[in-house]
């Protein structure tokens, strides 16, 4: 993986990003029950979304139907 945004800390460390994605690509029990065509791509997407939410918590708060006012 070459996208440094998946590190969550803005680092430029592709090895750390690769390790993070590889760790998340191990399917959780609920993921295993339905399977995944591409666990690596799924992990990259999940982590990128998580990083975006972490970087912009106020925007996430406004957009989330699960966040109380």
Order of alpha helices (4+ residues) and beta strands (2+ residues): alpha-alpha-alpha-alpha
